[in-house]
Amino acid sequence: LFSADPKVIPLYDGPAPGSERWNWPETSTVGPKDTILRIGNVTKPTLTVFLPDPAKATGTGVVICPGGGWRILAFNHEGTEVAEYLNSLGVAAFVLKYRVARTGDEGEKDKAVAAARRTEAQAMGIADGQRAVALVRAHAGEWGVLPNRIGILGFSAGGWVTSGVALEHDAQSRPDFAAPIYGALPAEFKAPADGMPLFLVHADDDRTVPPARTSVRLYTAWKEAGFPAEM
């Protein structure tokens, strides 16, 4: 009943900062060989609110960041389906539709242009992740969430968003826990001074996002900084 009609709210009051001139239409496709909803060309980031049955609510909330290689968001596969599962556990869930690189035009065919768009989208995605955590914390009372039990979870590129928020944040956007799942990661980073519990999942044979270059490095950095981490 409570997740059947989730509320979708804009992430920002006006145009998303840094991409005010992005005006291309958002795309949405499914299949043809699967049931994954792929959302592309996101210019207006949103947060979809899935609240559990109040009788089961635990007071914990999680921002969910779907993956998609910065080109699309696998919105149901790594988003709404995860939210519905968390609701069944009494956890409030907030699916983030963050900004991704522009695709489907002539510029995409230029490798330099595509790379620049990807780099820009990575910064925008992390900013959207920070904003999402802060927004949930600001509405904690309204959504039945405790302000000190707000985490972030993401897959692949969404794992990069998750790690980015865990690494860089202010008091309002700091997650109380973070879970990058087969998450990508920048080449250079260092653990923050106020690291939170970290939970990582990664397949050893992942050739797209090799764990030795990503999750293992993040886990090691957290442990060396004295912060709790499980992988």
Buried (B, 14 or more C-beta within 10 A) or exposed (E): EBBEEBEEEBBBEEBBEEBEEBEEEEEEEEEEEEEBBBBBBBBBBBBBBBBBEEEEBBBBBBBBBBBBBBBBBBBBBBBBBBBBEBBEEBBBBBBBBBBBBBBEEEEBEEEEBBEEBBEBBBEBBBBBBBBBBBBBBEBBEEBBBBBEBBBBBBBBBBBBBBBBBBBBBEEEBBBBBBBBBBBBBEEEBEBBEEBBBBBBBBEEEBEEBBBEEBBBBBBEBBBEEEBEBEB
